[in-house]
Amino acid sequence: VVPRLTKFIDQLTNWYIRLNRRRLRGEQGVADCLQSLDTLYSVLFDLIHLLAPFTPFLSEYIYLRLLPFQEKAAKNPEATSVHHQMLPQANLKLVRLDIEKSMSLMQTIIELGRVMRDRRTTPLKCPLSEIIVIHRDPEILASVERLSDFILNELNVRKLTLSSDKSKYGVTLRAEPDHKILGQRLKADFKAIMSAIKSLKDEEIQNQLSKGYFTIQGHRIELSEVRIIYCVSENLKTNLEANSDNDILVLLDMTPNAELLEEGTAREIINRIQKLKKKAKLIPTDEVVVFYRLIEKDSQESERKASNEITTVIGKYMNMITTTVKSALLLYNDEDKCKRNVIITELVTVKGVNLELTICSAKKHKTTPVESVNIMLTDNLTPRFGRDRRTSLLLKHVETGEFITLTQLHAEIDLNFGLYGISYNVYWFDKVQQQLHTLTANDLNEKLYGKQLVVALKASDVSKATFL
């Protein structure tokens, strides 16, 4: 019982919920959302009854939280515990074997596609141009076509092609005997049978498959005793990756494409934003704004080119990014950022380029700006005692309202980063004059509110890109 229940839970979570996540979120309309939620609720409610004898406490916990959504059951005194309920009866009217068969076929195709991506070390974030499904039975191909949207979305592929002609794609069949099974059964005849099976040509194999068994030198060989291998033409091997399961063949076009690579980069940016939201324990309905900026380590031509490509991708796929992450994506702006509550900041790497992402609350402060300054360390300065590389410090004394002195600022920096005994300077960037300045006592005024200061051993360690 338990293995079947765990398999069912896997089907529910990794297939039904995963494939219908957009419906469950309401992205395809309220009616469709309610229908999918009702289905999920009904399945969970019955599942909890079945799990109750095996996981009594967890089942009771979930049951009591599902119960309030059933008005009649909630008012029934006997419904106070899942352990007071009878096991649900099977409703055979809801069993659709044709749908189950189609879903099983769809799962097979998706799993074959995932294996092929793994072989080429191509992540799911990277879109591909085409997937080709080959099968002799037109009805099978028709059922695949009905579920094409799920296949394309799960494998991140643009186009699905269905065919019953494998020769069109340079694919042939090759047969290999099951040495263990046939060796034990045929004994002395096995060597001759093995050679005959291996020498079968594509057309002969197809004829034998249509019969449902092989006839080799007077011996009946069952399909389970022979392994059918799909061979791809050498001319197509570099572009197409092939995988099969029984009589279904799936080809995946792995040809790189500039537009698809750009979309892959956009999806990687989406992935980084989603992970940062998860790290900040945000939910999709939280109103936040994401600020981004590219931070170049040096001025090498290759890095500048990569940064320009990232900027182009963000601009080109801005609508897709914001729709998916459900938040506005804005270019980093000190003045705008300081008017919002910063939730989390993280430096990530996308295509070898450092991308700083900052998530802030969507609502701006109605009060005056906080009298503080942002401070960060350069890469060659390491904070001690497990401290972060960034912090914010108040520029005024809370009680007196007077600006702190340069000595007091250095003392706060030593305390926050553990830089005791290290000789360093603090730098700020004048965006008007486009010049880097060493911070002096005269600079400690309201003009620094919300600005970025950098702590470095020397001026040459500071990149101007840090202040952009």
C-alpha positions as CSV (number, residue, x, y, z in Angstrom):
1,V,0.0,0.0,0.0
2,V,2.7,2.5,1.0
3,P,4.7,2.3,-2.2
4,R,1.5,2.9,-4.2
5,L,0.6,5.9,-2.0
6,T,4.0,7.4,-2.3
7,K,3.9,6.9,-6.1
8,F,0.5,8.7,-6.2
9,I,1.9,11.6,-4.1
10,D,4.8,11.9,-6.6
11,Q,2.3,12.0,-9.5
12,L,0.2,14.6,-7.7
13,T,3.1,17.0,-6.8
14,N,5.6,16.5,-9.6
15,W,3.0,16.3,-12.4
16,Y,-0.4,17.6,-11.6
17,I,0.6,20.6,-9.5
18,R,3.7,21.3,-11.6
19,L,1.9,21.2,-14.9
20,N,-1.0,23.2,-13.6
21,R,0.9,25.8,-11.5
22,R,-0.2,28.7,-13.8
23,R,-3.9,27.6,-13.6
24,L,-3.6,27.3,-9.8
25,R,-2.2,30.8,-9.5
26,G,-5.1,32.2,-11.6
27,E,-3.0,33.2,-14.6
28,Q,-5.6,31.7,-17.0
29,G,-8.7,33.2,-15.5
30,V,-10.7,32.9,-12.3
31,A,-13.0,30.1,-13.5
32,D,-10.1,27.9,-14.6
33,C,-8.3,28.6,-11.3
34,L,-11.3,27.6,-9.2
35,Q,-11.7,24.4,-11.3
36,S,-8.1,23.3,-10.8
37,L,-8.2,24.2,-7.1
38,D,-11.5,22.2,-6.6
39,T,-9.8,19.2,-8.3
40,L,-6.8,19.5,-6.1
41,Y,-8.9,19.9,-3.0
42,S,-11.0,16.8,-3.8
43,V,-8.0,14.7,-4.4
44,L,-6.2,15.9,-1.2
45,F,-9.4,15.3,0.9
46,D,-9.7,11.7,-0.3
47,L,-5.9,11.1,-0.1
48,I,-5.9,12.2,3.6
49,H,-8.5,9.5,4.4
50,L,-6.3,6.9,2.7
51,L,-3.2,8.0,4.5
52,A,-4.8,8.2,8.0
53,P,-3.9,4.6,9.0
54,F,-0.3,5.1,8.0
55,T,0.4,8.7,9.1
56,P,-2.3,9.4,11.7
57,F,-1.0,12.7,13.1
58,L,-0.1,14.3,9.8
59,S,-3.4,13.2,8.3
60,E,-5.3,14.6,11.2
61,Y,-3.4,17.9,11.0
62,I,-4.1,18.4,7.2
63,Y,-7.7,17.1,7.5
64,L,-8.6,19.8,10.2
65,R,-7.3,22.5,7.8
66,L,-9.2,21.2,4.8
67,L,-12.5,20.6,6.7
68,P,-13.6,24.3,7.1
69,F,-14.0,24.5,3.3
70,Q,-16.8,21.9,3.4
71,E,-19.7,23.7,5.1
72,K,-21.9,20.6,5.6
73,A,-19.0,18.4,6.8
74,A,-17.8,21.1,9.1
75,K,-21.1,21.3,10.9
76,N,-21.3,17.5,11.3
77,P,-20.2,16.5,14.9
78,E,-18.9,13.2,13.5
79,A,-16.6,15.0,11.1
80,T,-14.3,16.3,13.9
81,S,-11.6,13.8,13.1
82,V,-10.4,12.0,10.0
83,H,-10.2,8.8,12.1
84,H,-14.0,8.9,12.5
85,Q,-14.5,8.7,8.7
86,M,-15.0,5.8,6.4
87,L,-12.6,5.2,3.6
88,P,-13.8,6.8,0.4
89,Q,-15.4,4.6,-2.3
90,A,-14.0,4.4,-5.8
91,N,-16.0,6.4,-8.3
92,L,-15.4,4.4,-11.5
93,K,-17.3,7.0,-13.6
94,L,-14.3,9.3,-13.2
95,V,-11.8,6.8,-14.5
96,R,-10.7,7.7,-18.1
97,L,-8.3,5.1,-19.4
98,D,-7.7,7.1,-22.6
99,I,-6.6,10.2,-20.6
100,E,-4.4,8.0,-18.4
101,K,-2.7,6.5,-21.4
102,S,-2.2,9.9,-23.0
103,M,-0.7,11.4,-19.8
104,S,1.6,8.4,-19.4
105,L,2.8,8.9,-23.0
106,M,3.3,12.6,-22.3
107,Q,5.4,11.9,-19.2
108,T,7.5,9.4,-21.1
109,I,8.3,12.0,-23.8
110,I,9.1,14.7,-21.2
111,E,11.4,12.3,-19.2
112,L,13.2,11.3,-22.5
113,G,13.7,15.0,-23.3
114,R,15.1,15.7,-19.8
115,V,17.6,12.8,-20.3
116,M,18.7,14.2,-23.6
117,R,19.3,17.6,-22.1
118,D,21.4,16.0,-19.4
119,R,23.5,14.2,-22.0
120,R,24.3,17.5,-23.7
121,T,24.6,19.4,-20.3
122,T,21.9,21.8,-21.6
123,P,19.9,23.2,-18.7
124,L,16.1,23.6,-18.9
125,K,16.5,27.4,-18.7
126,C,18.0,27.3,-22.2
127,P,15.2,27.1,-24.8
128,L,15.6,24.7,-27.8
129,S,14.0,25.1,-31.3
130,E,12.3,21.7,-32.0
131,I,11.3,18.4,-30.6
132,I,10.4,15.5,-32.9
133,V,8.2,12.6,-31.8
134,I,8.1,9.6,-34.1
135,H,5.6,6.7,-33.8
136,R,3.9,4.3,-36.2
137,D,0.4,4.7,-34.7
138,P,-1.5,7.9,-35.9
139,E,-3.7,7.7,-32.8
140,I,-0.7,7.9,-30.5
141,L,0.6,10.9,-32.4
142,A,-2.9,12.6,-32.1
143,S,-2.9,12.1,-28.3
144,V,0.6,13.6,-28.1
145,E,-0.6,16.6,-30.1
146,R,-3.5,17.2,-27.7
147,L,-0.9,17.6,-24.9
148,S,1.7,19.5,-26.9
149,D,1.5,22.6,-24.7
150,F,2.6,20.7,-21.6
151,I,5.5,19.1,-23.5
152,L,6.7,22.3,-25.0
153,N,6.5,24.2,-21.6
154,E,8.1,21.4,-19.6
155,L,11.0,20.9,-22.0
156,N,11.3,24.6,-22.9
157,V,11.0,23.9,-26.7
158,R,9.6,26.2,-29.4
159,K,8.1,23.6,-31.8
160,L,6.7,20.1,-31.7
161,T,6.8,18.0,-34.8
162,L,5.0,14.6,-35.1
163,S,5.9,12.0,-37.7
164,S,5.6,8.3,-38.5
165,D,8.5,8.4,-40.9
166,K,11.7,7.9,-39.1
167,S,13.7,7.5,-42.3
168,K,13.1,11.2,-43.0
169,Y,15.3,12.0,-40.0
170,G,18.0,9.5,-40.9
171,V,17.0,7.1,-38.1
172,T,17.3,3.3,-38.5
173,L,16.6,0.4,-36.2
174,R,19.2,-2.0,-34.8
175,A,18.4,-5.2,-32.8
176,E,20.5,-6.5,-29.9
177,P,19.6,-9.8,-28.1
178,D,19.2,-10.1,-24.3
179,H,22.2,-12.3,-23.6
180,K,21.1,-13.4,-20.2
181,I,17.6,-14.5,-21.1
182,L,18.2,-15.9,-24.5
183,G,21.5,-17.5,-23.4
184,Q,19.7,-19.5,-20.7
185,R,16.8,-20.5,-23.0
186,L,18.6,-21.3,-26.3
187,K,21.9,-22.6,-24.9
188,A,23.9,-24.1,-27.8
189,D,21.8,-22.3,-30.4
190,F,22.3,-18.9,-28.8
191,K,25.5,-18.0,-30.7
192,A,23.9,-18.4,-34.1
193,I,20.7,-16.7,-33.0
194,M,22.6,-13.8,-31.6
195,S,24.5,-13.3,-34.9
196,A,21.3,-13.5,-36.8
197,I,19.5,-10.9,-34.6
198,K,22.4,-8.5,-34.9
199,S,22.5,-8.8,-38.7
200,L,18.8,-7.9,-39.1
201,K,18.2,-4.8,-41.3
202,D,15.9,-2.0,-40.5
203,E,13.0,-3.2,-42.8
204,E,13.3,-6.7,-41.3
205,I,13.1,-5.4,-37.8
206,Q,10.0,-3.3,-38.6
207,N,8.2,-6.3,-40.1
208,Q,9.0,-8.5,-37.1
209,L,7.8,-5.7,-34.7
210,S,4.5,-5.5,-36.6
211,K,4.0,-9.2,-35.9
212,G,4.6,-8.7,-32.2
213,Y,7.5,-11.2,-32.0
214,F,10.7,-12.3,-33.9
215,T,11.1,-15.5,-35.8
216,I,14.8,-16.4,-36.1
217,Q,16.0,-19.7,-37.5
218,G,12.8,-21.4,-36.5
219,H,12.9,-20.0,-32.9
220,R,10.2,-17.6,-31.6
221,I,11.9,-14.7,-29.9
222,E,9.6,-12.4,-27.8
223,L,10.0,-8.6,-28.0
224,S,11.0,-8.6,-24.3
225,E,14.0,-10.7,-25.3
226,V,15.3,-8.3,-27.8
227,R,16.5,-4.7,-27.3
228,I,15.6,-2.3,-30.1
229,I,18.1,0.5,-30.6
230,Y,17.5,3.7,-32.7
231,C,20.5,4.8,-34.7
232,V,20.8,8.4,-35.9
233,S,22.7,9.2,-39.1
234,E,26.2,10.5,-38.6
235,N,25.3,13.7,-40.5
236,L,22.6,14.5,-38.0
237,K,24.3,13.5,-34.8
238,T,25.8,16.9,-34.1
239,N,22.4,18.6,-34.2
240,L,19.9,15.9,-33.1
241,E,19.9,14.0,-29.8
242,A,17.8,10.8,-29.9
243,N,16.2,8.8,-27.1
244,S,13.5,6.1,-27.1
245,D,11.2,4.1,-24.9
246,N,9.7,0.9,-26.4
247,D,8.2,2.0,-29.8
248,I,8.3,5.8,-29.3
249,L,11.3,7.8,-30.6
250,V,12.0,11.3,-29.5
251,L,14.5,13.6,-31.3
252,L,15.6,16.9,-29.8
253,D,17.2,19.6,-32.0
254,M,20.2,20.9,-30.0
255,T,21.3,23.5,-32.7
256,P,22.3,26.7,-31.0
257,N,20.4,29.8,-32.0
258,A,21.2,33.4,-31.1
259,E,17.6,34.3,-30.2
260,L,17.2,31.2,-28.1
261,L,20.4,31.8,-26.3
262,E,19.2,35.4,-25.5
263,E,16.0,34.0,-24.1
264,G,18.0,31.5,-22.1
265,T,19.9,34.4,-20.6
266,A,16.6,36.1,-19.8
267,R,15.3,32.9,-18.1
268,E,18.5,32.7,-16.1
269,I,17.9,36.3,-14.8
270,I,14.4,35.3,-13.9
271,N,15.7,32.3,-12.1
272,R,18.1,34.4,-10.1
273,I,15.4,36.9,-9.1
274,Q,13.0,34.1,-8.1
275,K,15.7,32.4,-6.0
276,L,16.4,35.8,-4.3
277,K,12.7,36.2,-3.6
278,K,12.6,32.8,-2.1
279,K,15.7,33.6,0.0
280,A,13.9,36.7,1.3
281,K,10.8,34.5,2.1
282,L,8.6,36.6,-0.2
283,I,5.5,35.3,-1.8
284,P,4.2,36.0,-5.3
285,T,1.6,38.5,-4.1
286,D,4.1,40.7,-2.2
287,E,4.5,44.1,-3.8
288,V,8.2,44.6,-4.4
289,V,10.5,46.3,-6.9
290,V,13.7,44.7,-8.2
291,F,16.7,47.0,-8.9
292,Y,19.6,45.7,-11.0
293,R,23.0,47.0,-12.0
294,L,26.0,45.4,-13.8
295,I,29.3,45.6,-11.9
296,E,32.4,45.2,-14.1
297,K,35.4,43.8,-12.4
298,D,37.8,45.4,-14.9
299,S,37.7,47.2,-18.2
300,Q,38.4,44.2,-20.5
301,E,36.8,44.2,-23.9
302,S,35.2,40.7,-23.4
303,E,33.6,41.8,-20.1
304,R,32.2,45.0,-21.6
305,K,30.8,43.0,-24.5
306,A,29.2,40.5,-22.1
307,S,27.7,43.4,-20.0
308,N,26.3,45.0,-23.2
309,E,24.7,41.6,-24.1
310,I,23.1,41.3,-20.7
311,T,21.7,44.9,-20.9
312,T,20.3,44.2,-24.4
313,V,18.6,41.0,-23.2
314,I,17.0,42.7,-20.2
315,G,15.6,45.4,-22.5
316,K,14.4,43.0,-25.1
317,Y,12.8,40.5,-22.7
318,M,11.7,43.0,-20.0
319,N,8.0,42.2,-20.5
320,M,8.7,38.4,-20.1
321,I,10.8,38.9,-17.0
322,T,8.4,41.2,-15.2
323,T,5.4,39.1,-16.1
324,T,7.1,36.0,-14.7
325,V,8.6,37.4,-11.5
326,K,5.4,39.6,-11.0
327,S,7.6,42.6,-10.0
328,A,8.9,45.7,-11.8
329,L,12.6,45.5,-12.8
330,L,14.3,48.9,-12.7
331,L,17.9,50.0,-13.4
332,Y,19.7,50.8,-10.2
333,N,19.0,54.4,-9.0
334,D,20.4,55.6,-5.7
335,E,17.8,58.4,-5.3
336,D,14.8,56.0,-6.0
337,K,16.3,53.2,-3.9
338,C,16.8,55.3,-0.8
339,K,13.1,56.1,-0.8
340,R,12.2,52.4,-0.3
341,N,12.8,49.8,2.3
342,V,15.6,47.5,1.1
343,I,14.6,43.8,1.7
344,I,17.6,42.0,0.3
345,T,20.6,42.5,-1.9
346,E,22.7,39.9,-3.6
347,L,25.5,39.8,-6.2
348,V,25.0,37.0,-8.7
349,T,26.9,36.0,-11.9
350,V,25.1,35.7,-15.2
351,K,27.2,34.6,-18.2
352,G,30.3,35.6,-16.4
353,V,29.0,39.1,-15.6
354,N,28.4,40.4,-12.0
355,L,24.8,41.4,-11.7
356,E,23.7,43.1,-8.4
357,L,20.0,42.5,-7.6
358,T,18.3,44.5,-4.9
359,I,14.7,43.8,-3.8
360,C,12.8,46.8,-2.3
361,S,9.3,47.4,-1.1
362,A,7.1,48.8,-3.9
363,K,5.9,51.7,-1.8
364,K,8.1,54.7,-1.4
365,H,8.7,56.4,1.9
366,K,6.5,59.4,2.6
367,T,8.9,60.8,5.1
368,T,12.3,62.5,4.5
369,P,15.2,60.4,3.5
370,V,17.1,58.5,6.2
371,E,20.2,60.4,7.2
372,S,22.5,57.5,6.4
373,V,25.1,56.4,3.9
374,N,25.8,53.0,2.3
375,I,29.3,51.5,2.8
376,M,30.9,48.5,1.0
377,L,34.4,47.0,0.9
378,T,36.4,46.3,-2.2
379,D,37.2,42.7,-3.2
380,N,40.7,42.8,-1.7
381,L,39.5,43.7,1.7
382,T,37.9,40.9,3.7
383,P,35.6,41.6,6.7
384,R,36.4,39.8,9.9
385,F,34.2,37.9,12.4
386,G,31.9,36.6,9.6
387,R,30.6,40.2,8.9
388,D,28.9,41.2,5.6
389,R,30.7,43.3,3.0
390,R,28.0,45.9,3.1
391,T,26.4,48.1,5.7
392,S,24.6,51.4,6.3
393,L,25.7,54.0,8.9
394,L,23.9,57.1,10.2
395,L,25.6,60.4,9.5
396,K,24.1,62.2,12.4
397,H,24.1,61.6,16.1
398,V,20.6,60.6,17.2
399,E,20.5,62.8,20.3
400,T,22.3,65.9,19.2
401,G,21.5,65.9,15.5
402,E,25.1,66.8,14.7
403,F,27.1,65.2,11.9
404,I,29.6,62.6,13.0
405,T,33.3,63.3,12.5
406,L,35.6,61.5,10.1
407,T,37.3,59.8,13.1
408,Q,34.0,58.6,14.4
409,L,33.1,57.3,10.9
410,H,36.3,55.3,10.7
411,A,35.6,53.9,14.2
412,E,32.1,52.8,13.0
413,I,33.7,51.1,9.9
414,D,36.2,49.3,12.1
415,L,33.4,48.1,14.4
416,N,31.1,46.9,11.6
417,F,33.8,45.2,9.4
418,G,36.4,44.3,12.0
419,L,39.1,46.3,10.2
420,Y,41.1,47.1,13.3
421,G,44.8,47.8,12.6
422,I,44.3,48.1,8.8
423,S,45.2,51.3,7.0
424,Y,42.5,52.2,4.5
425,N,40.7,55.2,2.9
426,V,37.0,55.9,2.2
427,Y,36.1,57.0,-1.3
428,W,33.0,58.6,-2.9
429,F,32.2,59.4,-6.5
430,D,31.1,62.8,-7.8
431,K,28.7,61.9,-10.6
432,V,28.6,65.6,-11.8
433,Q,32.4,65.9,-12.2
434,Q,32.8,62.1,-12.9
435,Q,35.6,62.0,-10.4
436,L,36.6,59.7,-7.5
437,H,37.4,61.5,-4.3
438,T,38.9,60.5,-0.9
439,L,36.4,61.3,1.8
440,T,37.3,64.2,4.0
441,A,35.7,65.8,7.1
442,N,34.2,68.6,4.9
443,D,32.3,65.9,2.8
444,L,30.3,64.7,5.8
445,N,27.0,66.6,5.1
446,E,23.5,66.0,3.8
447,K,24.8,65.6,0.2
448,L,26.0,62.1,1.2
449,Y,22.5,60.9,2.2
450,G,21.8,57.5,0.5
451,K,25.1,57.7,-1.4
452,Q,27.6,54.8,-1.8
453,L,31.0,55.0,0.0
454,V,33.7,52.4,-0.7
455,V,36.4,51.4,1.7
456,A,39.7,50.5,-0.1
457,L,43.4,50.2,0.5
458,K,44.1,52.6,-2.3
459,A,42.2,54.5,-5.0
460,S,43.2,52.2,-7.8
461,D,41.3,49.3,-6.1
462,V,38.0,51.2,-6.6
463,S,36.0,50.6,-9.8
464,K,33.8,53.5,-11.0
465,A,31.2,50.9,-12.0
466,T,30.6,50.4,-8.3
467,F,28.9,53.8,-8.1
468,L,26.8,53.5,-11.3
